[in-house]
Amino acid sequence: MIKTGAEILVESLKAENVEVIFGYPGGVMLGIYDTLFDADLRHILPRHEQGGTHAADGYARASGKVGVCFATSGPGATNTITGITNAHMDSVPMVVFTGQVPTVLIGGDAFQEADIIGITRPIVKHSYLVQDVDNLAQTIKEAFYIARTGRPGPVVVDLPKDVMAAKTKLKSDTKIDLPGYHPNYEGHPLQIKKLLKVIENAKKPVIHIGGGVIISEASEEIKKFSEKLHIPIISTFMGIGAIPTDHPNYLGWLGMHGNYASNTAITETDCLISIGTRFSDRSTGKIDGFAPNAKIAHIDIDPSSISKNVTIDVPIVGDCGKVMRQIFQYIDSYKWKKNEESRRKWLQETTEWNREKPFSYKHSEKVIKPQFVVEKISEITNGNAIITTEVGQNQMWAAQFYKFKHPRQFISSGGLGTMGFGFPAAIGAKIAYPDREVFDIAGDGSFLMNIQELCTAIQHRLNVKIAILNNKFLGMVRQWQHLFFNNRYSYTCLECQPDFVKLAESYGCVGLRTDKPEEVESVLKESMQIKDKPVVMDFAVDREENVFPMIPAGAALNEMIFDKR
Amino acid sequence: MRHIISILVENKPGALSRISGLFSGRGYNIESLSVGVTNDPKVSIMTIVTKGDDKIVEQIIKQLRKLINTLKVRDVTQIEHIEREMFLIKVQALPKYRSDIFNIVNTFRAKVVDLTGESMVIEITGTKDKNQAFIKVLEPYGLIELVRTGSVAIGRGNKATTDFTKQDTKQI
């Protein structure tokens, strides 16, 4: 059958079971959009390409499927950069199709021309410039395959206008040809045995899980492993949700604003079993002080994550879930009785720490504490909502005070730390799960960064809830200025801001506001009654509340600062 | 320490920039880079000379392997190998010095490939050390231009350089 490039694109997306495209049209995309007009594919029009990429990202994180974006050439394509980098840092599967000027004009500084392949080279898993319509179907197939397999990540496919208009015979047997790409899923049996030997001899082992556990859906195996051997579990920020917050063996999450039990356990453990994590600087603190007494084993699908930041004693390259299942094949041939008593004692000791020093704050009757808002959201949604966050204090409080139950429930920009991520990501998550409650726990600064997406949300009647913890500051930066720069609040005060209620209403959304602690619950309850449109809640919170515990930059995990008040 | 890395890479547009960009983006240094098509026109071989401690070089190799277009990556310095670099040197050669220069060329087993009334172009292939020693001797005559290829390297023995395994490296 003879088809145009645009038709092949649509066919290929259907073949990949794409449910939704987050796209913004433009000059060189006219042909594609004309074809899309009659195609049976859901298309969401964000109001800025950055919003589109974050929505696709949120959709992918919530569903585990590949997020798909369209953007036009030049400025459309460059607007996707932050979203692509964000997905790259957090290993999110995404395929971003960008329009490009006709092949004959490439390199001539044509109108709306940008070398997007060059610009995105360091922030993609892979990228393609399609120069011949005959290669289009195979390229798209490879792009999706690369995005979702191995360590997932974003793939950019640049589509010149003339290639999309050109016609060719659509072959039915398109094959992937990637001789240099073979992700390794199975762990090496010898290494797995080595790992089990190390755990057998350990008295204070800790399981340390990251976002990779959520991506490979290994939560059940890890719970089972922990329960069988009585080993406490710590997650990274990206691993939040992999294990329910109230699981008896779960200590919490480690790092800069992690809890006492996690950071202390890492410091004291003699055997760290790290699974699906990349040892980011926010999670390790000073490297010399990270698990100083431990033999460290690392299970990860990306060989380059192993011994990159922290030197690993037992490396295992493989898919987290698959390796865990392999572990169970060998597990019974080890003498677990030998150190069982020590492990049980250690588990008890570490969970005790959590009771002694949980995440905490001082409640007030006079002013709304931001942590209180998060706690109430957790209560009212019964720990079942999908929570997205912006970046900064709102993000940390959401991570500290929401009681998560399931993987893929906590969606936050970990690696890149992108302000403005949470709200469009909430839109994406809501599209993936229209029947679930989706809350964006936001800051007043971050929310303004992609506020235009209110228009997208109302157009599609998406019932996402935005809870702004409004302190009229860039709170986290202000906190650092308070702690380390002598209270010199240089350009972090956001006293000039819109009336968020009226702003929401102007878009056709619902706006609610309170500054009274006793009204927080009723505002949240009122928001829960609204089912057919976005709700923006403006909580005027204690302006100078800080996030604790905190590990200053360059300090070790056991050098936590607590609230002095 | 100095390392020579041999990379088999798909001969596709942008593959070279992915590799060179990886070095600049992650702060690795490149002493030299040379690239050419192999016997299979779909595959190129690249030789990169870099400097770094073992940890950095291990990370460089892992990052290179992670690229979708790379087929095989091998640290050649870990195996027995031959390294060569070619220089083309344009040197002043007034008639009265010509025979002196010819003597030097013969001693170093270099080759004169062009000759004018007042200059010569000399081709020399060898290790970096040998080539540089040659340059040093020529310098007093007046160096006009120096063009170099960057190092290429190949493993000794039966196997192709990028087919050496970990076991092979241990024996050495």
Chai-1 contact restraints between the chains, C-beta under 6 A:
chainA,res_idxA,chainB,res_idxB,connection_type,confidence,min_distance_angstrom,max_distance_angstrom,comment,restraint_id
A,R121,B,G21,contact,1.0,0.0,6.0,A-B,restraint_1
A,P122,B,G25,contact,1.0,0.0,6.0,A-B,restraint_2
A,H126,B,I68,contact,1.0,0.0,6.0,A-B,restraint_3
A,P179,B,L71,contact,1.0,0.0,6.0,A-B,restraint_4
A,G180,B,I68,contact,1.0,0.0,6.0,A-B,restraint_5
A,G180,B,N69,contact,1.0,0.0,6.0,A-B,restraint_6
A,G180,B,T70,contact,1.0,0.0,6.0,A-B,restraint_7
A,G180,B,L71,contact,1.0,0.0,6.0,A-B,restraint_8
A,Y181,B,I68,contact,1.0,0.0,6.0,A-B,restraint_9
A,P303,B,K62,contact,1.0,0.0,6.0,A-B,restraint_10
A,S304,B,K62,contact,1.0,0.0,6.0,A-B,restraint_11
A,S304,B,Q63,contact,1.0,0.0,6.0,A-B,restraint_12
A,S304,B,K66,contact,1.0,0.0,6.0,A-B,restraint_13
A,K308,B,Q59,contact,1.0,0.0,6.0,A-B,restraint_14
